[in-house]
Each structure stands twice: as C-alpha cells, then as structure tokens.
C-alpha cells in the first residue's frame, strides 16, 4: 500500500533581527514544536523587505513568503520601518490578487523577542493555510509558464508601484486595523484602479508582444480581458512608442 503524499509548503521568511528573529531563536532554544517549513533570512528591519524580494521568492518556488517584525511603535530605528513594511505588504497583496495569485501567500506578523510561543503559533498557522492553498500556481490553476509570466509582468511594474506608493498611497495609522480598513476600502481600490490596474494590463500585453506578434483578439483571450479594453491599452502603448501595428499582417508587435 503506497503512502499518501502530504504537501509540505516551502516558505521563505524575512525576519527582523531585533524582534522576530530573536523570537524565533527563543522558540528554538525552548524546543517548541512547529513545522520546519520556513527558510529564514535575517535582516535588520522588516522595512528593508522589498517587493522585488517577495516576487523573486515566488518565482523561485516559494509557496509562501513571511515577513516578521517588531510591533508597531516598538521599531528599533527612528524611521520605524515596520510601518513601511505594512503598507508594502498590503499593496503587494492587492497586486498579486489582480494577476491571479492568492494574496494569502504573503503574510506579515509582529513578534517580539520574548514571544517564542507566538512565533511557533504563527508559523504553524501559516503552514496549515498554505497546505490548504496548495503549491503556488497549482492552487491558482496556473501552470508553471503562466505563473512565471504573471510574476514577470508584476516584477516589471515594481519601480512604478514604489513611486505610486510613495506619492499617492502612503498612509500612517497607529494600528493594524487602520491599515487593514484603508487598504480594503473604496478609496484605495479607486486609486489602485486609476493608477496601477491599466499599467499592470499593459505590462502583460508587452510581455506577450515580446514573444510574438498578436491580434487584439489573441491578447484579449490570453489575458481574459475585453477586446475594447485591450484596444485602448494598445493605442496607449503605440502612442508611447512601446508597440507598433503592422498593416500587412493586421497584428501588433513589440516596438
């Protein structure tokens, strides 16, 4: 009788040196039991985690990315980078959702140096959640090529996302609830649609045109978009010199 295969998620964790990493160390020396599913990268502040680091982790096969930092108001630096980490996490989760990657694969938690028990609980909970979601890509119904395509399109937009976050989406609240409410609210989604959504679609269109020339219908089918919406994006891309139209073949190509 063959053994039943149990999916063991691969998690990459970015842990703040002063709090979460110390909490993880306490959990280890105290011999607390939790799944050995996380590979840890220690860094000085959770605010140093970049969106590019997160996408690279997913591209390299991580089923989940965990960010652990100091509690709000307890950062060891004047810049209080954990507030930046919280904003970045919410923005990344929204962008992931827009390209069809489950945002629950990205998790941020505050763990102090004395909270070894909390660290063990959080890792256990995140592992169980990822088991429910399944391997990255498979859980979303995406094959490996489709997954890498989505991540690459999102990655090309990172510099613009950082600019938008700094200039239009940077907020400051005193607690997690304030951030959660803002990033789930109508104002944030209106701004995201206005500032990011079209550029995300264009990024995917440009990647497809970089592979080979296509018609509007081809692009609409590949990206599950309305043909009129694709046509609007193509006109904008031609105007900016990113794409060109070939009259002979009636197809669009990367400029």
HELIX and SHEET records of a PDB file:
HELIX    1   1 UNK A   20  UNK A   29  1                                  10    
HELIX    2   2 UNK A   46  UNK A   48  5                                   3    
HELIX    3   3 UNK A   51  UNK A   59  1                                   9    
HELIX    4   4 UNK A   81  UNK A   98  1                                  18    
HELIX    5   5 UNK A  103  UNK A  105  5                                   3    
HELIX    6   6 UNK A  116  UNK A  133  1                                  18    
HELIX    7   7 UNK A  144  UNK A  156  1                                  13    
HELIX    8   8 UNK A  158  UNK A  164  1                                   7    
HELIX    9   9 UNK A  165  UNK A  169  3                                   5    
HELIX   10  10 UNK A  176  UNK A  183  1                                   8    
HELIX   11  11 UNK A  186  UNK A  192  1                                   7    
HELIX   12  12 UNK A  193  UNK A  197  3                                   5    
HELIX   13  13 UNK A  198  UNK A  211  1                                  14    
HELIX   14  14 UNK A  216  UNK A  223  1                                   8    
HELIX   15  15 UNK A  227  UNK A  239  1                                  13    
SHEET    1   A 4 UNK A  38  UNK A  43  0                                        
SHEET    2   A 4 UNK A  11  UNK A  16  1                                        
SHEET    3   A 4 UNK A  64  UNK A  69  1                                        
SHEET    4   A 4 UNK A 106  UNK A 110  1                                        
SHEET    1   B 2 UNK A 243  UNK A 246  0                                        
SHEET    2   B 2 UNK A 251  UNK A 254 -1                                        
END                                                                             
